[in-house]
Amino acid sequence: VKPALAPSLKVLDDIKADRSIRKLLFCGVGCAVQAFRRIEQDLNLEKVYVIGTNCADNSPTPQAARDFIRRGVQIDDEQEGTIKGYEFMQDFKVHVKTEESYIKKPYFVLPGTIAEPSIAKSCLACFDYTNSLADVVVGYMGA
């Protein structure tokens, strides 16, 4: 759900062109909300509400996510089928959620050859993980 990956910002040109739209509820992760807030005044809306959601730490591709799990977190083939997702957390560890538990590994010790291709380019400029520009935040960060 990054601006580069999600269509939430794509409709804003249509909203600007449709003068009958006077109110808007925008939902997005921190980087999408940053982009929306930058152009909000250009939309000429009477009222805007912004709901922020927590970031999901998108991998650039499904294959990059699988490679990160195998090489970075060192999950074996048997465990790989039990993985539900992973997230870079504020304790400086990547938390891999499996069907049974969480596997936690510090991410600052990962070599660049593993870490760099595993993180979407749009995440590298993130400075609003808590989604502070939203009116209300739902989820675990900033809520």
N, C-alpha and C positions, 0 to 999 in steps of 0.2 A: 504494500500500500504506500509506496513511495511516490512522489510526484512523477518520477520517470516511469513508474510501473503501474500506477493506478489512474483510472479515468476521472477521478473526482474533480480535478482542475480543468479537464477538457470541456466541460459544459459551461464554463464561465463566459465564454464568448457568446453562447446562445442566450444566457441569462441577460447579458448586457444588451443584446439586440432586441430582446422581448420586453417592451416597456410595460406590459401588463404584470410582470413579476415585480412586486414591491417589497416582499419579505423573503428571507432566505435562512434556512438552517443548513449550515455547512458542517460536515463531520470529517475529521482527518487526523492523521498522526502529526507529530510536531513539524516536520518539514513541509507537509502539505498546508498546514495552518499558517506557517511562516509565509509561504508563497501567496496564500489567499489574503492574508492581512495586508500584504504589500499592494495588492490591486483592489482591495475592498472599496475604496472611495471611488474608483473608476466605474463601479457598477451602478451608482446612483440609486441605491436601495433605501427604503425608509427604515427598515429594521433588519439587523443581522444577528443571528445567534450562532455561536461556534461551539461545537462539542468536540473535545479532543479525545483521542483514543491512545492507548499505549502503543509504542513501536514494537514491531515484530522482528526486528533485526533481519531484514531480508537478505538472502543470499542472491547473487546475481543470476544464478541458474540452478535448476535441480541437481545437475551433475556437480556443480561447485559445492553444494550443500552435502552431497554424499561423500565427496572427496574430503571435505573438512571433517566430517564425522569419522571417516576411516583413518585419515592420516593425522589430524589434529587432536582429536579426542581419543584416538586409538581404540575405536569400537570394532570388535571382530564381526565377521560375517553372520555369525549366529545371533548376536545381539542386535545387529543392524535392523532386522525385521521387526523388532519391538519398539523402535524409536518413534515417538509421537511428535517431537520437535526439539529445538534448542534455542537458547537465548543468551546473549551476553548480559550479565547482570552487574549490578552496582557493587557487588563484593569482588569484582575483578576476576570472576570465574565464568566460564561458559557452563550453563546448566543444561544437560541433555536429559529430556524427560523420556523415560521408557515406560512400558506398560506396568512395570513393577516399582520403579524408583526413579531417583535422579542421580546422574553421574555428573560430578563437578570437577572442572579442571581449570587452573589459572590460565587466562589467555595472554597475559603479557609475556609468558615464557615461550609462546609458540614462535617458531621461526617465520620470518617474513614470507618464505616460499609457501607456507601453509596458510597464514593469516590473510595475506593480501588478496589472493584470488577468491577468498571465501566471503568477503564483505562487499556488498553492492557499492559501486562508486558514489551513488547518491547519499550513502551513509557517512562518507568520510568528512563531510562538512557539517555534520550534525552538532548543534550546540544547544538544542532545546529538547532534550530527551524527556523532560517532564511536561512538555507541551504547555508552557507558561503563557502563551498567547491566546489560548482557548478561554472561553467564558466558563466552561465547566469541563472537567476531565473525568472520564470514566476509565476504570482499570486500576492497576496497582501503582502507577507512577503519577504523582501529583494529585491523586484523588483525595 
